[in-house]
Amino acid sequence: MAKVSILQCVQAIESKLAELRRVAEQLPEVTESTFDSSSMKRLPTVQFVEKTRLRPVIAQAFAEMGIRGAPIGAEKVQEMIAACGVQPEANIFSQGIIEMREE
């Protein structure tokens, strides 16, 4: 790999890290983690945060993913899927998930 290519990769990584840091700084604060003494697993304790503080973060995440518009609800999604000819009895989505788990 040429030096120029390596430097471009480093620049791309630095850019992504800067974006990640910016997003992480907008996350809500988390209190000290507690420990489950029987298994020594960390159990995070999260403070409640006002929804108004989360809305801009969620809006930005949706915008970056290309999600636009108001939520339409589960029933509407089911109608749209049925309109495309997918039969609910076929369990196509569940079968796909099961196949992925078995890989």
JOGI-V913075 format. One record per helix or strand of 3 or more residues. SS is the DSSP state (a for helix, b for strand). FROM is the first residue (numbers start at 0). TO is the last residue. Records with the same first field share a line. If there is no record, write none. Layout:
SS: FROM-TO ; FROM-TO
//
This chain:
a: 2-24 ; 50-64 ; 73-82 ; 87-89 ; 91-101
b: 33-35 ; 40-42
//
